[in-house]
Amino acid sequence: MGWDAIVVGAGLNGLAAAVHLSSKGWKVLVLERAATPGGAVKTALRQLTRRIYPLDAADAAVPITVDVPDHARGRLGQAEGDLPLITSVPVWALGLLSRVDGRSITIAPSAARSAHHLEAPMFKPLLVALGALAAALSLAQTAPPAAPTVRLRRTIEKVDTTTLTVKERSGEVITLVRPADMAVTEVVPISLADIKPGSFVGTAAMPQPDGTQLALEVLVFPESARGSGEGHYPWDLQPQSTMTNATVADLAAAPATVPGGQRLTLRYKGGEKIVIVPTNVPVVTFKPGKEDEKALLLPGAHVLVTAQQKDAKPTAVRVLVGRDGFAPPM
């Protein structure tokens, strides 16, 4: 067929693989059934925000590895190569054609023409694997994942029984569906002294050159919420900020460069972080707010809204709200 490698699908993984092979001098063919490359990356919640890029149910890459053809091995390291994109060949029509030596497989346009080759004993494990993959993808297609969530921070512009309008910190005004079961939680300020050994906390922080984290805020979870979101991961409060939800394993005075602060050793499943908490960092906890939402959800109230696309509409799933002008710091 004249190709060193054929990549099925012009998604991010397929394009990255094709570019890499092409840069090594391979002659690479990319097959894509859609009119444009990009694969499973789609813009979602466009009317809510342009920051969300979810993946389809079948976004996990399941590679099929084949041996490198003998004629192509000597070309590794060469700088030339083309990356043609063909959109007219439907992926569902592609078959698998075994090479005569049985050492590798290549793509062919006829599934029927290839079927008898795949009956060879050497390809039985491949057929089993492909069958399992098809079954898994079929299940994934029937139960698509939930839409991603986005956090909106700033103030309420308007609220009524069915909608919640928020002015986001970017200045954008966004109207959300307000469902009857929307969770409402009041964020209440407490003191640095309320952080105790054994407390389960969440802290947004900035990574420091010495490997520690400098806290931007600390949430002391109620005991009923122990374990929520446990771990260490990126957070969108500030560029490069992180979130650590973990148990306070040790509590000590902060270094002299942070007078009056605390040094927290936070331990979570699979790791731990050292977090330095200055005295001016807000420390808060949660209170149930659903029964008091009429008094809390007012124009001008500071909120952190978790929103999600539901029934093709941006919907408020949960609202963290401060009372009397207090702003949720996370």
Secondary structure, 3 states (H helix, E strand, C coil): CCCCEEEECCEHHHHHHHHHHHHCCCCEEEECCCCCCECCCCCCCCCCCCCCCCCCCCCCCCCCCCCCCHHHHCCCCCCCCCCCEECCCCHHHCEEEECCCCCCEEEECCHHHHHCHHHCHHHHHHHHHHHHHHHHHHHHHHCCCCCCEEEEEEEEEEECCCEEEEEECCCCEEEEECCCCCEEEEEEEECHHHCCCCCEEEEEEEECCCCCEEEEEEEECCHHHCCCCCEEEECCCCCCCEEEEEEEEEEEECCCCCCCCEEEEEEECCEEEEEEECCCCCEEEEEECHHHHHHHCCCCCEEEEEEEEECCEEEEEEEEECCCCCCCCC
